[in-house]
Structure formats: C-alpha cells, structure tokens
Amino acid sequence: MADNSATRPGHKRHNRGRRYEAVRHYLLFAGAWTRVAWQYRASVLLLAVGQFLATGLDIAVIGVLFTRVPHLAGFGLAEVGFLFGTSCTAFAVSNMLFGTLERVGERIRDGSLDVMLVRPVGLLVQVATDGFSPRRLGGIVQGVGVLGLSLAGLNVPWTAGRVLLVATMVICGVGIFSAVWIAGAAFQFVVEQAAEAMNAVTYGGSFLTQYPMSIYGRDGMRLLTFLVPLAFLNWQPALYVLDKPDPLGLPSLFRFASPLVAAVLLALAATAWRAGLRHYRSTGS
Amino acid sequence: MRGGVGTYLAVARYSARRYAGYRAATAAGVFTNTVFGIIRAYVLLQVWHQRPGLGGYDTSGVVTFVFLGQGLITSMALFGGGIDLPERIRSGAVAMDMARPVGFQTWWLADDAGRAAIQLLTRGLPPMLVAALLFDLRLPTPASPAAAAGTTAAGVWGAAAVWGLFAVSVVLGFLVSFGLRYLIALATFWLLDQRGLESAYTLFTVFFSGISMPLTIMPGVLRDLAEALPFAAMMQVPADVLLGNRTGASLVAAIAFQVGWAVVLLAAGRALTAHATRKLVVQGG
C-alpha cells in the first residue's frame, strides 16, 4: 500500500481511490467465491432453502403468538410485520455483506489470517468475502416479502416523508448491522473464542428488533437507545411511520437520527477494527 | 455388547474433560443463550400478560420455561452436532473406532453423554442463575405449591421428588436427542455429508422442541403434531415435569412417550450400525 500512494498525486484523491479499490476488490472476491460455491449447485440451493426456512420459522412463531393475542404491546400484526420486515431485510443484506466476519477468530487460530495479511488487498475486504455464498440471500426474500405485505396492511397515510423514511431506515439498518458485524469481528482479535458471544449482538440484535421495543420495559428501551443503540435501527423511525407516541417521550428529532447513528457506529466499528488489527499477533508455530 | 461399564465411564469422563476446556467459548455461549432467553422471555411475557394461564403456565412459569429451554440447548444439542463421527467417517479414521473391542454405538453414546453432562452444568446452570436474578422463576422448593401439585407428597420430599423426576426426564430426553443425532451421523456412511440432514434437524428442534415457545399454545393439528414428534421429548417434556404441569396419568404418559422414542431411535441406530459396518470400505482399501 505504501508504494502505491507514492504514485498517486493528491492525498484526497488517494483516499477516494482506495475506497473505490476496496469496493472493486470486494466485488471481485465475492464474484470469485460465488463461482466457487456455484460448483456445488445443489448444496448452495439446499443451504439457501435452509436459510429461507429458518427465517420462515421466526415468522411462524409470530404467527402462532398472534393466534392467541390481537396485539403485542399495542402493535397489531401488520405493525409487528413492519418491524420484522425492516429488521429482517437490513440484517439479511448486512449478513450477506459482512456475515463471514464471524469466522475471523477461526482464521486467527489456524493462522490463515497471516496469508491474507501479505496479500496487497485490504484485510477487511478479504475476511468479509471469505467463503462468500449466495445462500446468504435466503433471508432477504422473507424480509422484503413481509415488509411488502405489512406495508399493504398498514393503515397510515402515505406521505412522501413516510416513504422516504422507510427507505432510509432499511439502508441505515444495513449500516448499523454492518457496524455490529465489524465491531464483533474486531473484538475477536482480543478474545479469539468470542465468536459465539458475537451471536448475541448480531442474531440477538436482529431477533430483538423484530418486536416493538416497548416490550423490553423502560430500562430496556433506555439501554437499547443510549448504550446499544439498536432502537435507531427500526424502532425510532417506525414510531414516526406508524404514528405512535414514544413511550419514553424522547424528542421527535430521535425519529430521524438513524443516518447519524449509523454513520457514528460505522466510524466506531472501523476504528475498533483497526485497533484490533494492531493488537493482532500471529499464533506462530 | 462388548466392553465393560468401566470402559464406557472412562470414555464419558474423558469426553467431559475435553468439553470442560475452552472457558472463553463457554462464557461466550452462556452470554448468548442468556441474552436470547431475556429477549424471548419479554416477548412471551407480553402474550402472557394478556392471557394469564395460557397453555397451562402463569407468567413466572413461562419465564422459567424459556430459560429451561436456553439452558438445555447445548446439553441436548438442539442445534445439532456433539457427535464427531461424520468427520471420522469422511477421513477414514472410523476404521480405528470399529476396530476397538467395544460396542460402536455405546462408545459414541458414552462420549456424547460425557459432553452432555458437563454442558448441563457449564451451559445450563449460568443462564438459570442470571434469570433468577432478573425474573420471578417457578422452581420446586419445599414451600412451593408446584411441588405439592407435582406429587402426592408435600414439602421437602415433594420438591425432591419433582427434581428427581426432572433428572429422569432430562436423561431420557438426552437419549432421544442422541438417538436422532446418531442416526444423522451414521447417514454420513451413505451420503458423505450430513450437513443437509443436520440443518433439517435444527429447523425441527427450533420449532418443535419448545425452545421457541411452549408447544401447548400451538393451534389444533400443529400442536398434535408437535407433541407427537420426538423433539418434544428433548425440552418441552422435561420442562413440564419440572414445572409440575405433568402429574398422575399425564406424568406417566410423558415419561412413556420419552422412553418410547428413545427405544425406537436407539434400536434403529443399532440396526443401521450393523448395516454400516458391513458396508464400510475405507478409502484406498
């Protein structure tokens, strides 16, 4: 990388060039891995069906619960579906982009991270595309499907602001979940065996944002707003879209803060990743 | 059956010792199980606040049910795995296993039992302890009405009897779990890859064992199906025994249900083992 920079004129241009390079490398690696996976077509298709069914079970659980009660914490089926759809879509996309980061601990243990470090490509791109498989798209279908159904079932006046906010929350949701994947991977530089603890924040975060956040009580909501700000993933913007009052009475500005929160979390995650990488020592022989 | 009881006890002991290592991974797993337990408890409490007594549980009963499920996930291997046989079949190392002067199935049963026993302590107890701090649980104590309802005797003996029955039910549930996973592992002899079957197993346990929700709240036919499948034996039945939801004839039926599935699955495993032994041609041989 160092001798690369000498050939480029301005620092700013160099930075933009690197970012463009990262995206290009990502697509290149993801494409290569997809071709690899596609050699085992039946396996990819079966695993995608598995992912599809696993997400389907989450929907089935909500379905069964709603045969017993008409609403959850004042949210009807379509409204819970809206939360589920936005959370699930954002998670599925982030899982496809960065989900393999959960295996960075394995890479550290077996020493294969060293091989990646000597390649002239950013490490994050390599780890994130490592074993990239189209099967991770399995959850997106449900997310988008449930979101579409819920949008049809919702009884709100569709203003331009609402439509824009729905699009924004899904994009920012991808950003927030991606930050969680990257930060979790950075943590594995410190504790190599922490991969399963990462599940609590990634899969756990996706699970808990499928439901109205008011079910976790006032303390739970405060925790999820200020400490682990998953409330900005879909809860806060959803309060505006669904025209619901905030049980905590937080300022209405919070409903539109998702882009800011996503940007801050991504920056923090990137810093954590770099710090983790500096902390990295090879396992040696 | 060849090999003495002492041999199998030694196998179980070494397996338990192997799984007692990896403390950071254990802590990470406990953390995740606990976080999921808390989220699920809050979701189900929303339902039970509206419908107290639904499915035969009060609010503290359903929270206890959720955490019993989280505590049993690893021990009962509800997400699959636990038996290292498939890898040994693929590598050919299984030839060594078959050459040992011990019963093949019993050897793996002992190995898996050691794993399950240690994980019942390391992965089962901590989530329960955290839950006891956060929620009202309903566990049999000498003073609790659950103990009196569970058996004819009250007080200390009543509580002890319920815990004893729970232990029996957990052991039977484990035998059912092993029986199923052993069949899946054996299938590697024919399929060379057990992952498809294993993910099917996980899908079924997630929905039909009770870890997503008590099977008793499922509607009509779905409930009948769930309560007839072997997955109920792994979590729903032991939890119901501990919560005192099974008494008298219903208790006998529950235990008989577990014994029935354990016998059928273990017998099938035995028959299939004989088949596999005759079929085995180690690569290169």
Chai-1 contact restraints between the chains, C-beta under 6 A:
chainA,res_idxA,chainB,res_idxB,connection_type,confidence,min_distance_angstrom,max_distance_angstrom,comment,restraint_id
A,L46,B,G196,contact,1.0,0.0,6.0,A-B,restraint_1
A,G50,B,S199,contact,1.0,0.0,6.0,A-B,restraint_2
A,L53,B,L203,contact,1.0,0.0,6.0,A-B,restraint_3
A,L57,B,V206,contact,1.0,0.0,6.0,A-B,restraint_4
A,L57,B,F207,contact,1.0,0.0,6.0,A-B,restraint_5
A,V61,B,S212,contact,1.0,0.0,6.0,A-B,restraint_6
A,V61,B,M213,contact,1.0,0.0,6.0,A-B,restraint_7
A,V64,B,M218,contact,1.0,0.0,6.0,A-B,restraint_8
A,L65,B,V47,contact,1.0,0.0,6.0,A-B,restraint_9
A,T67,B,P219,contact,1.0,0.0,6.0,A-B,restraint_10
A,R68,B,V47,contact,1.0,0.0,6.0,A-B,restraint_11
A,R68,B,R51,contact,1.0,0.0,6.0,A-B,restraint_12
A,R68,B,I217,contact,1.0,0.0,6.0,A-B,restraint_13
A,V69,B,V47,contact,1.0,0.0,6.0,A-B,restraint_14
A,V69,B,Q50,contact,1.0,0.0,6.0,A-B,restraint_15
A,L72,B,Q46,contact,1.0,0.0,6.0,A-B,restraint_16
A,A73,B,Q46,contact,1.0,0.0,6.0,A-B,restraint_17
A,V191,B,A24,contact,1.0,0.0,6.0,A-B,restraint_18
A,Q193,B,A24,contact,1.0,0.0,6.0,A-B,restraint_19
A,Q193,B,A25,contact,1.0,0.0,6.0,A-B,restraint_20
A,A194,B,A28,contact,1.0,0.0,6.0,A-B,restraint_21
A,E196,B,A28,contact,1.0,0.0,6.0,A-B,restraint_22
A,E196,B,G29,contact,1.0,0.0,6.0,A-B,restraint_23
A,E196,B,T32,contact,1.0,0.0,6.0,A-B,restraint_24
A,A197,B,A28,contact,1.0,0.0,6.0,A-B,restraint_25
A,A197,B,F31,contact,1.0,0.0,6.0,A-B,restraint_26
A,N199,B,T32,contact,1.0,0.0,6.0,A-B,restraint_27
A,A200,B,F31,contact,1.0,0.0,6.0,A-B,restraint_28
A,A200,B,T32,contact,1.0,0.0,6.0,A-B,restraint_29
A,A200,B,V35,contact,1.0,0.0,6.0,A-B,restraint_30
A,G204,B,V35,contact,1.0,0.0,6.0,A-B,restraint_31
A,G204,B,F36,contact,1.0,0.0,6.0,A-B,restraint_32
A,F207,B,I39,contact,1.0,0.0,6.0,A-B,restraint_33
A,L208,B,I39,contact,1.0,0.0,6.0,A-B,restraint_34
A,Y211,B,V43,contact,1.0,0.0,6.0,A-B,restraint_35
A,I215,B,Y42,contact,1.0,0.0,6.0,A-B,restraint_36
A,I215,B,Q46,contact,1.0,0.0,6.0,A-B,restraint_37
A,Y216,B,Y42,contact,1.0,0.0,6.0,A-B,restraint_38
